[in-house]
């Protein structure tokens, strides 16, 4: 029963995010990117895991560019089997499975991630991530032998008071949204 509620909640959040107007998205993206940048600087992070955004996610590409100019190591997911590895962000990006863009495979892997900026579709009552349902982020963080500071980000907060997550779902330390 919990899984069907989770699936329904995921679908309703995706619909809400797809409905955002283009103008509204531009404004919200700028505001959220500024807040993420301030958080990263205050945290004094040297290594940040970000993501290559898809249409309904916060567009963090300007943040990636700023951090790279400031010599902060930026890593993004590179899909491997049922999860991903964190590889150094570099161009060109290639479109892969699920329409996700990623850099080429790299030997430059993150040794230790200070902050992980993770896109969410929704958040449940205990601040655990509801994603697209593939479990890649959950598996990635489960396999790490440490826990980086976990920051969830979303264009428009989609939260339910219900607990829809499983024990293995990742949980936010912070949430930055509009």
Secondary structure as the mmCIF struct_conf table of DSSP 4:
data_model
#
loop_
_struct_conf.conf_type_id
_struct_conf.id
_struct_conf.beg_label_comp_id
_struct_conf.beg_label_asym_id
_struct_conf.beg_label_seq_id
_struct_conf.end_label_comp_id
_struct_conf.end_label_asym_id
_struct_conf.end_label_seq_id
HELX_RH_AL_P HELX_RH_AL_P1 UNK A 2 UNK A 18
TURN_TY1_P TURN_TY1_P1 UNK A 19 UNK A 19
BEND BEND1 UNK A 20 UNK A 20
HELX_RH_AL_P HELX_RH_AL_P2 UNK A 22 UNK A 43
TURN_TY1_P TURN_TY1_P2 UNK A 44 UNK A 44
BEND BEND2 UNK A 46 UNK A 46
STRN STRN1 UNK A 47 UNK A 49
TURN_TY1_P TURN_TY1_P3 UNK A 55 UNK A 56
BEND BEND3 UNK A 57 UNK A 57
HELX_RH_AL_P HELX_RH_AL_P3 UNK A 61 UNK A 69
TURN_TY1_P TURN_TY1_P4 UNK A 70 UNK A 71
STRN STRN2 UNK A 73 UNK A 80
TURN_TY1_P TURN_TY1_P5 UNK A 81 UNK A 82
STRN STRN3 UNK A 83 UNK A 88
BEND BEND4 UNK A 91 UNK A 91
HELX_LH_PP_P HELX_LH_PP_P1 UNK A 92 UNK A 93
STRN STRN4 UNK A 94 UNK A 95
HELX_RH_3T_P HELX_RH_3T_P1 UNK A 97 UNK A 99
STRN STRN5 UNK A 101 UNK A 102
BEND BEND5 UNK A 107 UNK A 107
STRN STRN6 UNK A 109 UNK A 109
BEND BEND6 UNK A 111 UNK A 111
BEND BEND7 UNK A 114 UNK A 114
STRN STRN7 UNK A 115 UNK A 119
BEND BEND8 UNK A 121 UNK A 121
STRN STRN8 UNK A 122 UNK A 123
TURN_TY1_P TURN_TY1_P6 UNK A 125 UNK A 126
BEND BEND9 UNK A 127 UNK A 127
STRN STRN9 UNK A 128 UNK A 128
STRN STRN10 UNK A 129 UNK A 130
BEND BEND10 UNK A 132 UNK A 134
HELX_RH_AL_P HELX_RH_AL_P4 UNK A 136 UNK A 143
BEND BEND11 UNK A 144 UNK A 146
STRN STRN11 UNK A 149 UNK A 154
BEND BEND12 UNK A 155 UNK A 156
STRN STRN12 UNK A 159 UNK A 159
BEND BEND13 UNK A 161 UNK A 162
TURN_TY1_P TURN_TY1_P7 UNK A 167 UNK A 168
BEND BEND14 UNK A 169 UNK A 169
STRN STRN13 UNK A 171 UNK A 171
BEND BEND15 UNK A 173 UNK A 173
STRN STRN14 UNK A 174 UNK A 177
#
